Structures are given as structure tokens and as C-alpha cells.
Amino acid sequence: MEKLAYIVIGGAVGVVLTVALQGANVMQHDMVTDEVDMTMSSSSINEDDICTANDTGAMHKHPPREVAAGGPIPSVSHLMFPDMMDGYNIQILPVNFDFTPAAINREAQDNEGHAHIYVNGVKVSRVYAPWFHLSAELLQAGPNEVTVTLNANDHSEWAIDGVAISSTVIVRGAPSAQ
């Protein structure tokens, strides 16, 4: 019964945040990156560190692809829910964007493609649907920046004025059990 209560409460919070974030994205098309501190902590990660390599892997970057003028402007936000077994479950909330896994590696089409997930600037996965499980193994102890980018079928990053359409959330990794 307790798990059901958590699911209902989590779902309600997710709906409220989704509506609020979508409303903000519709009103401010020039706002490309949403930053949310899910840890409610006063510490933060320097923005300059987002695209740097770290000791878990190499930096991964795709060229920007400008959103077509005159069409709907895609945007993205994402929520992260702690998973009781391991890590986090990520809910990707795109607006004016469709996941098209069958079209991967084909010519780019406006407002469609897939997402990439980065942890502390290192690409950890491609994503073809709105949900993804992020293993705790991919997180460092302390604050971690988890970024989702929208990518075209050819893997280029959808962008507005050269700025990738992305969302960044800061979560805490558990201390290492060494």
C-alpha cells in the first residue's frame, strides 16, 4: 500500500511539474536550457564543467542542427526519480518533438529523432523513448549534472542560435562504498 501511495504522489508531482515546465517553455521560446536542482542543495557544479571529459570516459559532442524557421520550436525538460533498486529513472518531457527510433541514421527531419543522456559532460546513452533508467554506477559521489539533449536522426543536436536544446538536472550520487 505504501508503494502505491508513493506512485500516486510521484505521478501527481510529475504531472504538476510537466504542466508548469511546458507552460514556461511555450511562453519563453528563447529559453533553451532548463536547469533544476533536484537536490535542494546550496552546492552547484560550475557550468564550464558540463562539456569537459572526466575520468569515467571521453567527451562526446555532435554538431548543432538549427531548428527550421517558422515551424514549431522543440524544447525538452526532464525529471529524475530515485529508483529504490538502483540509480534514477529519467522521464524525458519533449515538446514539439517526436521520438523516431525507426528513422535512426537517416536524413534529419524537423522536430524528430532521439535523445542523448550525459552525466557530467560524458555521453552515457542514446534514448529512443521518454523513459530511461540511469544506473548508480554512472554517478560520482556528490552532485552530478545529468543532461538530456534532443538529437536528429543523423545524431546532430537540435539547436536554436547554435545553442543545443537541452535540459540539465543536478542529482546526488551516493558515497562510494570503498
N, C-alpha and C positions, 0 to 999 in steps of 0.2 A: 504494500500500500504506500509505503514511503517513497519507493521508486516512482510510482505513478504520480505522486504529488510533485516530485522533482521534475518529471517530464512535463506536466501541465504548467508548472511555474516557469520552467525554461522556455517552453513553447510560447507562453504569453509574453515573456520578456523579449523573445526573438521577434515576435510579430510587432510589438511596440517599437523596437529599435529599427526594424525593417521599414516600417511606415515612416518613422521620423527621418531616417537616413535617405530614403527615396525622396521624401519631400524636400530635404535640403539639397539633394543632387539636382532635382528638377528646377529649383529656384536659382541655383548658382552653377551654371554650366562651366564657368571658368575655374571652379574648384575641382582639380583633377585628383588629388591625393587626399584621402581621409585618414587622419591619424587618431587612434583611440587608445588610451592607456587602460587596458583591462585589469591592471594590477592595482590601480588606485595608489600607486607609489609615487613618491616625490623624485625618485631617481629616473633618469632617462638616458637613452643612448644618443650619442652625437649623430646628427643627420648625415655628416660626412662619412660615417662608417657603413652606411647602407650598401654601397656598391663596392666594398673592398673585399678582398679574399681573406679567409681566416684559416685556421689550422685544420678545419674539417673538410676543406675542398677548395676548388678554384672558383673564381668569379665567373659568372655566366651572363652574357648580355646579348640581346638581339637588337637589330637596328629598328628605329622607330618607323611606324607607318601612320601617316596623318589620316585622321578621320575625314571622310568626304564632306566638303562644304555643302550646306543646305539640307543635309539629312539629319535623322535623329542622332543625338550625341550620346554615345555609350558612357557608362560610368560603372564603378564597382565599389562595394564595401564588403566586409566580411566579419563574421562573428566567430569567436572561438569558445568552445565549451570543453571544460576539463572532462576527460574520459576516465571513468573510475578504474579501468584496467590499465591504461597506458596513454600518456600524452594528451592530445587535444583532438576534438572533432571540429573541423572548419566548415562553416556554412558560407558559401560564396553567394553574394547577392548582386548579380549584374542587373543593370537597367539598360534597355535598348541594345541588348546583346544576346545572341543565341549560341549555346554550345553545339558544335557540329563535328563530332568525332569521326564521322564517316568521310569528311572532307579534308582530313589532315594531309599535309604535304601537297595540297592542290593550290590553285590560284586563290589569292585572297579575295574574299567577298566582304562588302561593307557589313560591319556590326555582327560578325560571326567568327567563330574559331574555338579557342580553348584558353585555359588559364595556366600560368606558371606560378609555383609557390617557391618563395625564397625564405630562408632562415638566416638572418644576419648577413644578407647580401649573397648567399650561396644558394643556387637553384637546387631544390631537393626533389621536385616533381613537376610533371605536366598533369593537368587535370581536365577531364572531359565532361564533368558533371558538377552540380552545385555543392556536393559534399565530398570531403576528403579527411582521412584520418592521418594526423601528424604524430608519429612515434616520438616518445620522450627521448629516445636515443639521439634525435636530431637537435635537441636543445642543450644549450650550455647552462650551467648553474647561474641563477640570477636572471636579469632581464634579457629578453630575446626579441628582435624585430622579425615579425612574420609578415611578409609582403605578398600580395596577390596581384599579378598583372594580367591584363586581357591581351591575348595574342591572336594574330590572324592565322589562317590555315597554313601559311608559309613560315610561321613562328615569329614573324616580326611583331614588335609590341605596338598595339594601338596607342596613338598619341594625339595630343592637342598642343599645337605650337611647339612640338619637339619634346613635350613632357609626357612620359608614359602614363597611361590610365591605370592607376593602381590604388591599392588600399593597404595601409600598414597598421598592424595592431601589435602592441607590446605585451608579452606574456612572460611569466617567470618559469624558468626551468628549475627542477628540483636539484638540491645539492647532490653532488656526486657521492655515491656510496662506496668510496675507496677506503 
